[in-house]
């Protein structure tokens, strides 16, 4: 199957351009006719060479998609027409291709949720189930708005996390480059000068010389070991469920970072659960779908235990209390929501509670990292400078005398 760039004309004589996958021109013409277009000409779309080709649909593309569908469907425009309009104006080849297959599936009689299932690497189980619920209730515009909001929330968290990581990575790279330069090039020359002057080498300088020799002779081990360890640990976590479970459980106990990870997972779970529950999906199904959005095996195991307790007849409050993931305040909110029939609203408030805490923790971590990196850089450079300049200062003092 090839992707064709085509020109076509609709029933009103308006010319349109777009891209479509088909097994030849005849199939392309047939598919366009089903959509009310007459094919004028087409050619196989050859992608321009790129050193960094896009491999997957980005989250922001999906935000635009759901925002556009919300506006169009809310204005009374059929989904098929809205998708066609978006495909013809879409700049991303991957998005055009994906939207084109959605249009084909819907034109052949499938619902939107059924069409989305063939793109399970793009559309999550949560998205598909919410769209399915919207199709059953007829409230598609509200569903698209909810999907847009949750993707915007996820994008905001990812953006803040990247910002949090980028600073220590940048500063750490600079520190590593400076230390490597000093240890490999500058320190050996200065130490050789000190020895040639017959000056006794202090203990701190001897320690620096040992480190410098290690950098000169074993630089590939020093630089390669962290990379090798990272790869080995990553492969171990991929291959061993036991190791992954142990790692996921213990990283939640890390100071500050563990709390941020835990609250982020619970905020995502609560938001997803609330959206699914308000869409009319059963509690058991809500638990299954919401827990599947977590990559943490320990948390997924806890939610699996909650699901078993609810299936055996326990109340939501009792089941959630047994997991020891939620603090008493959150459990009381769940209990009130269950008793009053406002469980969805309670879960949304819990999600907001955790989201606010996550934002505060990210800011707190960022405030901790900046001075910590400055102190580390100052200590390293101070040790190197004192170890080298101290003996040199003694030599200069001796010469002056």
N, C-alpha and C positions, 0 to 999 in steps of 0.2 A: 504493500500500500504506500502510495506516494502523496506528498502534500503539494497541492496545486495552488498557484496564485491565479485568480480568475477575474474576469469582468463579466457582469451579467446585467440584465434589465428586468425591472419588475412590471407588474400589470399596468402601472401608471406611466411607464416609459422612463422611469428614473434609473440611471446607471449606478451600479454599486460595484465595489471591489472587495475582495476578501481572499481568505485562504481556506482550503478544505482538503481533507484526506479522502482519497478514492482509489479504486483499482482500475484506473483508466478514465478517459474522457467521457465515455458513455455512462459509466456509473456516476461521475460527477454531474453530468447534465441531468440525469434522472433524479438525483438527490436534490438538486437546485429546483427542479420543476415541482417537486413535492412541497417546497417552501415558497412557491409562487414566483420563481425567477427563471428567466430564459438565458442560457449560457451564450455569451458572445465569443469569448476566446479564453484560453487558459494555457499555462505552461507550468512545468514542474518547478517548484520553489526551491532554489539552491541557496542554502544558508551561507552567509558570508563567513569567511574564516575568522576565528577568534581564538586568541591564546587562552581566554578564560570563558568558555561557553557556559551558558546558564543550564544547569542540570535539573532544576526543580522550580516549581511555581513558588514565588515568595509570598510570605504572609501578607505583605502590603498589597499584592495583586488581588488576593482574596478579599481584603478589606474593601477595595474599590469595587470588586464584583458584587459583594453583598450590599454595599451602599447604593450602587446603581440599580440593582434589582429591587431594593426597598422602595426607591423613588419611583421607578417605572411601574411596578405592580401596585403601589399605593395610588398611582394616578389612573389605574384601570387598564393598563397596557398588558396584554397577555405575556406570559413568561417567554414563550418561543420568540415573539417579536423583540422583546427586550434583549434576549441573548443574541439574536441576529444583529441587532444594532450595535451591541458591545463588541461582538466578534469583528465586525467590519471596521471598527474604529480602534481596535486594540493594537498596541505597538509590539507587545511581547509575542514572539512566535509560539512559545509554549502555551501561553494563555489562549491564543487564537486556535491552536490545535485542540486544546482541551474543551473550549467552548463549542468548537465545531462538532466534536463527538457528542457533546450533550445535546446539541440541536438535532443531530442525526437520530439519537436514541429517542428523544421526545417526539420527533416527527414520525417515528415508526410505532408509536403507541405507548411508550414507557412514560412513567411519571418522572418528575425531576429527581426524587429521592432514589428511584431505581437507576436512573442514568448516572447519578453520583457514585453509586456503588462500584461502577467499573473504574473509578478513579480513587480507590481507597488509600493511595499514597498521598493524595492531595486533600481529599475530604475525609475528616475523621468520623468515627462512629457517632460521636456526639452531633456533628453537623447533619449527618444523614438522618438520624432519628428525630432531630428537631424539625427538619424539613418534612419528614414523613408525618409528624404530628400536625404541622401547619397545613399540609394537604388534606388531612382528615377534618380539621376544624375550619378550613377556608381562610385562615388568618396568616397568609404567607408574608405580608408586608411586615408584620410584627416579628415573625421568625427571622426574617432577613436582618431586621434592626438588632435583634438579640445577638445574632451571629457576628454582625459587624462590631457590636460593643465588646463582645468577649475577645475577638481578635485584636481590637485596639488595646484592650487591657493587657493581653499577652505581649503585644508588640512593645508596649510601654515598659513592662517588666524586663523584657529582653534587652531593650535599649539601655535601661539603667544598669543592668548587670554588665553589659559590654563596657559601659563607661567606667564601672567600678573596676573591671579587670584591666582595662587598657592602661590606666595610670601606672600601677605597679609593674606591668610588663614593660612599658616604655622606660621607666626609671631603672628597673632591674637590668634591662639590656645595656643601658648606658653605664651602670656600675660595673657590669661584667666586662664591657669593652675597655673601660678605664683600668680596671684591675689587671686584665690580661696584658695591656700595654705596659703598665708599670712593672708587673712581675716578669714578663718575658724580655723586655727591652731595657727599661731604665734601671731597675733594681740591680741586675747583674753588673752593669757598668759602674754604678756608684759603689757597690760593695767591693768590686775589684780595685777601685781607686782607694778605698779605705784600707784594704789589705796592703796595697803597694806603698802606702805611707807608713806602714808599720804600726798602725793603730790597733789596739786591742778591740775585738768585736764584742759589743755587749750582748747579753742573753736575748734581748728583744730583737736585735738585728740578726742574730744567728737563727732565731725562729723564722724571721722573715726570709732569710736566705734558703732555709729548708723548703718553705712554701714556694719560693721563686724557682728553685731547682725542679720541684715537682711540676710547676707550670711549663718550664722549658722542656723537660724530658718526657712528661706524660700529659701534655695538653689535650691530646686526643681522648685520653681516658677521662680527664676532668670534664671536658665538654660533652663527650659522648655518653658517659654513664647516666646522667639524668634522662636523656632521651631514651636510652635502652631500658632503663627501669620503668619509665612511663609506658613504653610499648608493651613490656612484659606484664605489667599490672593490668593494662587495658585488655590484653588478650586473656589473662586469667579471669577477669571479671566477665568477659564475654563467654568463656567456655565453662566456667564453674558457677552453678547456681548458688552453691553454699558460700563461696567467696563473695559473690555479688550481694547476697543477703546480709552477710557479716559486714561488708563495707557500707551498704545502705543504712543498716541499723546504727553503726557506730559513728557515721558522719553526722547523724542528727544530734550527737552528744558533744560536738565541737563547740567551744565557746563562741558565742555571737553568730558564727557562720551556720552552725547546726540549727540554731533557733530560726534563722532566716530561711533556711531550706525547708524546715518543717512547716513554718507558717505559710510559705509560698505554696507548698503542696496542698495544705488544708484550705487555703483561699481558693485555689483552682478547683478542688473537689467540691467545695460548698457552692461555688458559683455554677458549676456544671450541673450538680444535683438539683439546685433550685430551678434552673432553666428547664430541665427535663421534667421535673415534678409538676411545674406550672403548665407544661405542655400536655399533661394528662398521662404521662408514662408511669407505670407502676413503680413502687418503692424499690423492689428487688431489681428491676431492670435499670432504674436510676443508679443504684449502687454499682451494678456491674459495669455500666458504661462509664460512669464517673471515675471509678477506681482504675479503669483501663487507661485513663489519660495520664496516670502517674507512672514514672519510670523507676520509682523506688520500690524494690521488692518487699521490704519490711512493711511499708505503709499499705501496699496492695494486700499483703497477708492479713493485716489488721482489719481492713475493710472486708476481706473475704470472710473473716470470723464474724464480723458484724452482720453480714448477709445471712450467714447460717443461723445466727441467733434469731433474726427477724423471721426467717423461713420457718423456724421451729415454734414461733408464736410469741416471742418476746416483743415488748414495745420498742419503738425507735430509741427512746431515751435510755432504757435498760441496756439495749444492744450497744449503743454508742458509749455508754459509761464503762462497759467492760473492756473497751479497747485502750483506754488511758492515753488517747491522743489529744483529747480536748480538755481544756481547763473547766472548772466548775461553772464559771459564768456562761460559757458557751453551751454547756450541757443544760443549764437552766433555760436558756433561750430556746434550745431544741425542745425541751419538755413543754414549755409554754406554747410553742408553735404547734406541737402535736396535739395538745389538749384543746386548743382553740380552733384547729383546722387551718392554721396559717403557717404551715411548715415551710412552704416555699419562701414566704416573706422572711421568716426567721433565718433560713439558710442564706438568703441574700444579705441580711444584716451581718451574719457571721462572716461571710465573704468580704464585706466591706471592712469589718473589724480587723481581719487578718491582713487585708491589702494595705490598710493604713499602717499596721505594724511593720509589714515588709518594707514599705517605703521609708519608714523611720529607721529601720535596721540597716538598710542599704546606705542611707546618709551617715549613720553612725559608723559603719565599717569604713566608708570613704574617709571620714574625719580621722579614723584611727590609722588608716594605711599611710596617708600622706606624711604625718610626722614620723611614723615608724620607718618608712623608707629613707627619710632625711637623716634620722639617727644612724641607721645602718650604714649609709653612705659616709656619714661623718666619721663614724668609728673606724671603718675600713681605711679610708684615706688618711685619717689621723694617725692610725697605727703605722701605716707605711711611711708617712712623712717623718714621724718621730724616730722610727727605726733607722732611717737613712740619714736624715738631717742632723740627728743628735751627734753621731760620731763625726760627721763632717764639721759641725760646729766646734767640737773638741779639737779637731785637727787645726782649724783656723786659729783657735785660741792659743794652741801650742806654738804655732808659727809666729804669732804676734809677740809672744813672750821671748 
